[in-house]
């Protein structure tokens, strides 16, 4: 296999697995009301229905560092293949009729592979591409992850109108990509300049800061698939198909934001980026909360999506710069774990806001939370690093 063919195969596999890594939760979003109705005899079923999405995030938080360790110890390729096979197997098990608690347990098993798929994908990118291509692939990873949400929401919206179990057919796509992933060789190990360890020395704040931001961003982001379907009922959107189409605005704008990330100036200061995207998220959540028309809903989702698409690849890029190559898989696994903890904690943490202030208060509160954390990351990063870190491209990506 020539180098060009190998690169093309690798790019295809990485973008396909990035697509899959985001489909686990959103695939169920349009079907949540139907699932709630199907299991109406379960006590507090509305809460437990939302947990079908959240529990996969909880177990993804366990799977991400595990697969990060596998990636460092046994190779990027083996970790990616194992995660992909598990994703396809456990995700499609929902096609089988079963009690609600068994369905919930299956979603937990899917979560392990979801965390591993994203962590292994990011580690594979960091190990296989040079500086410019690595930055571009991080942006494309974010774009394709957002496209995966679009595909999941739209297709599952149509499938859920037929029967809610049909949404689990989406996970069968993993078996189509697995043969191509198995045929790709392990990326060669190049000698690379080491970077400061984020757990030691003057940059010891780097990993905790990025993990905090990733946690909070996912905490706010998970409002869209878990809470918004019920919020949209108040705007006379009853059809699962229509709910799916409205929710698809968020990942579409996120995909655009991820693609734009690769075009940002190379010398841009990395911590300023967090402040800008945090302010944009706040504006989006405020617009969403105060919207009285569907145009306002769409405008709020566009702002939130663009901010999210711009900031998620940036978090991965900055962390990849700070971590030595032999520990990069574990560090990215920890970051991914924090993101999924935020995903799973979202319904629990935000439930008091929802109970006390309703959907409008919850949306406004979530916007202020993410802006406060973004401002904290910006202030700490700016004050503690000064000029020591000029931007994402100031060091060579692997």
C-alpha positions in Angstrom: 0.0 0.0 0.0 1.4 3.4 -1.0 1.8 6.2 1.4 -1.0 8.1 -0.4 -3.4 5.2 -0.1 -2.4 4.6 3.5 -3.1 8.3 4.3 -6.4 8.2 2.4 -7.5 5.1 4.3 -6.5 6.5 7.6 -8.3 9.8 7.0 -11.4 7.9 6.0 -11.4 5.7 9.1 -10.7 8.6 11.4 -13.4 10.8 10.0 -15.9 7.9 10.0 -15.1 7.0 13.7 -15.3 10.7 14.6 -18.8 10.7 13.0 -19.8 7.7 15.1 -18.4 9.1 18.3 -21.1 11.7 18.6 -24.1 9.6 17.5 -24.6 7.7 20.7 -26.8 10.2 22.6 -28.4 12.3 19.8 -29.6 9.2 18.1 -32.1 8.7 20.9 -33.1 12.4 21.3 -36.1 12.5 18.9 -37.3 9.2 20.3 -37.3 10.2 24.0 -41.0 11.1 24.2 -41.9 7.8 22.5 -39.7 5.8 24.9 -41.2 7.6 27.8 -44.7 6.7 26.6 -43.6 3.0 25.9 -42.4 2.6 29.5 -45.0 4.8 31.2 -45.4 2.4 34.1 -41.8 3.0 35.3 -41.7 5.4 38.3 -40.3 8.9 37.3 -39.9 7.7 33.7 -39.3 11.2 32.4 -36.1 11.5 34.4 -35.0 8.0 33.6 -35.7 8.5 29.9 -33.2 11.4 30.0 -30.7 9.2 31.8 -30.7 6.9 28.7 -28.5 9.5 27.2 -26.7 10.6 30.3 -25.7 7.1 31.5 -23.7 6.5 28.3 -21.8 9.7 29.1 -21.1 8.5 32.6 -19.6 5.2 31.4 -17.8 7.0 28.6 -16.0 8.8 31.4 -14.7 5.3 32.5 -14.0 4.1 29.0 -12.0 7.2 27.8 -9.0 6.8 30.2 -9.1 3.1 29.9 -8.8 3.2 26.1 -6.2 6.0 26.5 -4.1 3.7 28.5 -4.6 0.9 26.0 -3.6 3.3 23.3 -0.3 4.2 25.0 0.4 0.6 26.0 -0.7 -1.5 23.1 -1.0 0.9 20.2 -3.4 3.5 18.7 -4.7 1.1 16.1 -5.7 -1.7 18.5 -7.5 0.7 20.8 -9.4 2.3 17.9 -10.4 -1.1 16.5 -11.6 -2.4 19.9 -13.6 0.7 20.5 -15.2 0.6 17.1 -16.3 -3.1 17.3 -17.8 -2.5 20.8 -19.6 0.6 19.6 -21.3 -1.3 16.8 -22.2 -4.3 18.9 -23.6 -2.6 22.1 -25.2 0.2 20.2 -27.4 -2.1 18.0 -28.5 -4.3 21.0 -31.4 -1.8 21.5 -33.2 -3.4 18.5 -34.1 -6.3 20.7 -37.3 -5.9 22.8 -36.4 -5.8 26.5 -37.3 -4.3 29.9 -36.4 -0.6 30.5 -33.7 -1.4 33.0 -32.0 -3.8 30.5 -32.1 -1.1 27.9 -30.5 1.3 30.4 -27.8 -1.3 31.1 -27.1 -1.7 27.4 -26.6 2.1 27.1 -24.1 1.9 29.9 -22.1 -0.7 28.0 -22.3 1.5 24.9 -20.8 4.3 26.9 -17.6 2.5 27.5 -17.0 2.1 23.8 -18.1 5.7 23.1 -15.4 7.1 25.4 -12.8 4.8 23.9 -13.8 5.7 20.4 -13.3 9.4 20.9 -10.1 9.1 23.0 -8.5 6.6 20.5 -9.5 8.7 17.5 -7.9 11.8 19.0 -4.7 9.9 20.0 -4.5 8.4 16.5 -4.7 11.9 15.0 -2.0 13.2 17.3 0.3 10.2 16.5 -0.1 10.2 12.7 0.0 13.8 11.4 2.5 16.6 11.3 1.7 20.1 12.7 -0.4 21.5 9.8 -2.3 18.3 9.0 -2.8 17.6 12.7 -4.5 21.0 13.3 -6.6 20.5 10.2 -7.6 17.0 11.3 -8.6 18.2 14.8 -10.9 20.7 13.1 -12.3 18.1 10.7 -12.8 15.7 13.6 -15.0 18.3 15.3 -16.8 18.9 12.1 -17.5 15.2 11.4 -18.6 14.7 15.0 -21.1 17.4 14.5 -22.2 15.9 11.2 -22.7 12.7 13.0 -25.2 14.5 15.3 -27.0 15.9 12.3 -27.3 12.4 10.7 -28.4 10.9 14.0 -31.0 13.5 14.7 -32.5 13.6 11.2 -32.4 9.9 10.4 -33.5 8.9 13.9 -36.3 11.5 13.8 -37.7 9.7 10.7 -37.1 6.3 12.2 -38.7 7.2 15.6 -41.9 8.2 13.8 -42.0 4.6 12.5 -41.0 3.0 15.8 -38.6 4.1 18.4 -36.6 0.9 18.4 -35.6 1.5 14.8 -33.2 4.3 15.9 -30.8 1.6 17.1 -30.2 0.5 13.4 -27.8 3.5 13.1 -25.2 1.6 15.1 -24.9 -1.1 12.5 -22.8 1.3 10.4 -19.9 0.5 12.6 -19.6 -3.0 11.2 -19.2 -1.5 7.7 -16.2 0.5 8.7 -14.5 -2.1 10.9 -12.8 -4.1 8.0 -11.1 -0.9 6.8 -10.0 0.0 10.3 -8.5 -3.5 10.8 -6.5 -3.2 7.5 -4.7 -0.1 8.6 -1.2 -0.6 10.1 -0.1 0.9 13.4 1.3 4.4 12.9 5.1 4.6 13.0 6.7 6.2 16.0 8.6 9.3 15.0 11.1 11.0 17.2 9.5 14.2 18.4 10.5 17.0 20.6 9.1 16.6 24.1 6.8 19.2 25.5 6.3 20.3 29.1 4.4 17.8 31.2 1.1 19.4 32.3 1.1 17.6 35.6 4.5 19.0 36.6 6.4 22.3 36.6 5.1 25.8 35.7 2.4 24.4 33.4 0.9 22.2 36.0 -2.4 24.2 35.8 -2.8 23.3 32.1 -4.5 19.9 32.3 -6.9 20.8 35.2 -8.0 24.0 33.4 -8.7 22.3 30.1 -10.5 19.5 31.9 -12.6 22.0 33.8 -13.6 23.7 30.6 -14.3 20.5 28.8 -16.5 19.3 31.7 -18.5 22.6 31.8 -18.9 22.8 28.0 -20.4 19.3 27.8 -22.6 20.0 30.9 -24.2 22.9 29.0 -24.2 21.2 25.6 -26.1 18.2 26.8 -29.1 20.4 27.5 -29.9 20.3 23.8 -30.5 16.5 23.3 -31.9 15.9 26.8 -34.0 18.9 27.8 -34.8 20.7 24.5 -37.1 18.1 23.1 -39.5 18.7 26.0 -38.9 22.5 25.9 -39.9 22.5 22.2 -43.2 21.0 23.1 -44.1 24.4 24.4 -43.4 25.8 21.0 -46.0 23.5 19.4 -43.4 21.1 17.9 -45.1 17.7 18.4 -43.6 15.5 15.7 -40.4 13.7 16.4 -39.4 14.5 12.8 -39.8 18.2 13.4 -38.0 18.1 16.7 -35.1 16.3 15.0 -34.9 19.0 12.3 -34.8 21.9 14.8 -32.2 20.1 16.9 -30.0 19.5 13.8 -29.4 23.2 13.6 -27.0 23.0 16.5 -24.6 20.3 15.0 -24.8 21.9 11.6 -23.5 25.2 13.0 -21.0 23.3 15.1 -19.7 21.5 12.0 -19.1 24.9 10.4 -17.3 26.2 13.5 -15.1 23.2 13.5 -14.2 23.6 9.9 -13.4 27.3 10.5 -11.1 26.4 13.3 -8.4 25.2 11.0 -8.4 28.6 9.3 -7.7 30.6 12.4 -4.4 32.6 12.4 -1.6 30.5 13.7 -0.3 33.1 16.1 -3.7 33.6 17.9 -3.3 33.5 21.7 -4.9 30.2 22.8 -6.5 31.5 26.1 -8.3 34.4 24.3 -10.0 31.8 22.3 -11.8 30.4 25.4 -13.1 33.9 26.4 -14.5 34.5 23.0 -16.3 31.2 22.7 -17.6 31.4 26.3 -19.2 34.8 25.5 -20.7 33.4 22.3 -22.2 30.5 24.2 -23.7 32.8 26.8 -25.3 34.9 24.0 -26.7 31.7 22.4 -28.2 30.4 25.6 -29.7 33.8 26.4 -31.2 34.0 23.0 -32.6 30.5 23.3 -34.2 31.2 26.7 -35.8 34.5 25.6 -36.9 33.3 22.2 -40.6 33.7 21.4 -40.5 32.4 17.8 -38.9 29.6 16.0 -36.5 32.0 14.4 -35.2 33.0 17.8 -34.8 29.3 18.7 -32.8 28.7 15.6 -30.6 31.8 16.2 -29.7 30.7 19.7 -28.8 27.2 18.5 -26.6 28.6 15.7 -24.6 30.7 18.2 -24.2 27.8 20.7 -23.2 25.4 17.8 -20.6 27.8 16.3 -19.0 28.4 19.7 -18.9 24.7 20.5 -17.4 23.8 17.1 -14.7 26.4 17.5 -13.7 25.4 21.0 -13.7 21.6 21.1 -10.8 21.0 18.6 -9.0 23.9 20.3 -9.0 22.1 23.7 -7.6 18.9 22.1 -5.0 20.9 20.2 -3.7 22.8 23.2 -3.5 19.7 25.3 -1.7 17.8 22.6 0.9 20.6 22.6 1.5 20.3 26.4 1.8 16.5 26.8 4.9 14.4 25.8 4.0 11.8 23.1 4.3 8.8 25.3 1.7 10.1 27.7 -0.6 11.8 25.2 -3.1 8.9 25.0 -3.7 8.9 28.8 -3.9 12.7 28.9 -6.4 12.9 26.1 -8.3 10.1 27.8 -8.6 12.1 31.0 -9.8 15.1 29.1 -12.3 13.0 27.2 -13.4 11.5 30.5 -14.1 14.9 32.0 -16.2 15.8 29.0 -18.3 12.7 29.4 -18.7 13.3 33.1 -20.1 16.7 32.3 -22.4 15.0 29.7 -23.7 12.4 32.2 -24.0 14.9 35.1 -26.0 17.4 33.1 -29.6 16.2 33.9 -28.7 15.8 37.6 -26.8 19.1 38.1 -29.4 21.2 36.1 -32.5 19.5 37.5 -32.6 22.0 40.5 -32.5 24.9 38.1 -35.2 23.4 36.0 -37.4 22.7 39.1 -37.0 26.1 40.6 -36.9 28.4 37.5 -38.3 26.4 34.6 -36.7 25.9 31.2 -36.0 29.6 30.7 -34.1 30.0 34.0 -32.2 26.8 33.4 -31.0 28.0 29.9 -29.9 31.4 31.2 -28.2 29.9 34.2 -26.3 27.4 32.0 -25.1 30.2 29.8 -23.7 32.2 32.7 -22.0 29.0 34.1 -20.1 28.3 30.9 -19.1 32.0 30.5 -17.8 32.1 34.0 -15.6 29.0 33.6 -14.4 30.3 30.2 -13.4 33.6 31.8 -11.6 31.7 34.6 -9.6 29.7 32.1 -8.8 32.8 30.1 -7.6 34.7 33.1 -5.6 31.9 34.6 -4.0 30.9 31.3 -3.1 34.5 30.5 -1.7 35.3 33.9 0.2 32.1 34.5 1.7 31.5 31.1 2.3 35.1 29.9 4.3 34.8 26.7 5.6 31.3 27.3 3.0 29.8 25.0 2.4 31.9 21.9 -0.3 29.7 20.2 -1.4 26.3 19.1 1.1 26.2 16.3 4.1 27.4 18.2 5.2 23.8 18.9 5.3 20.9 16.4 2.4 18.5 16.5 3.4 14.9 16.1 
